Amino acid sequence: MPRHSPAPEPWDEAIWRASAADRPGGMDEQCSEDVAMRSIVATVLYALHLRERRPVEVIGWPAMLWQLRDDIRATELATTS
């Protein structure tokens, strides 16, 4: 799915990546689990963007997933970035 803006804001880019926009049928906005997971993933991507001073689109999935290995680490990242 093409993006509408060539240079989205970092938070918008994090939401776009976390939405699994390339998934067939897109994300179910009515599913609270989908929305919650999108919010968590977007928050971690955005926090990594702030901490590492890198564009959201270049942050790799392994780096993002590593932050989610435990809730304490993810909380620290989100509250100190």
N, C-alpha and C positions, 0 to 999 in steps of 0.2 A: 504494500500500500504506500503510495507516494505521500510525502509530507507536503503540507500546504505552504510552508515557509522555508526558504533556503537556510535560514539561520535562526532556529527557535531559541527561546530563552532556555537556560540550563534546566530549570524545573520542568518546563514543558517537554524537553527532550527526555528527561528521566521518566516522566509519565508515559510518553510515547513508547519508550523501550520496554517499560514494565507492563504495558498493556498487551504485549504479545500481538502487536498489530498485524503480523504476518500469519497468524493462526486462522485457518479457515473458519469463517463465520464470525470472527472477531471475538471480543470479550463480552461476556454477559453482564451488563451493568446492573441487572436485577439480582445477581448472585452475590450475596454478602461476602462469601469466601473469595471470589475472584477480585472484588473491589478491595478487600483487606490485603490480599497478597500483592496487588498492584501498588497499594500505598506503602507497604513495607519495602518492596523492591525499589520503588522510586525514591524513597527516603534514603536508603543506603547508597544508591547511585548518586544522588544529589550530594550527600555528605562526603562521599569519596571525591566528587568533583571539587567541593570546597577545600577539603584537606589537601589534596594532591595538586590543586590548581591546574587541572587538566579538563578538557572538554568531556562532557558526559559520554559522547559517542565513542571515545577511545578507551573508556574504562572497560576492561574485559570482564566477561561473566565469571571466570574463576576468581578474580579479585573481589567481586561483589559477593559471590557465594561464600567465600572464606570468611567474610564479615558476619555472615548469618549462621556460622557454626554454633554459636551460643548467644543467648539473649543478652547477656551482660555486655559482650563485645559490641553487639549491634546498638544497644542503648547508649554505650559510651561514645561510639562513633557519631550517632545522631545528635547527642547533646553537647558534644565538644567541638563540632566542626563549625 
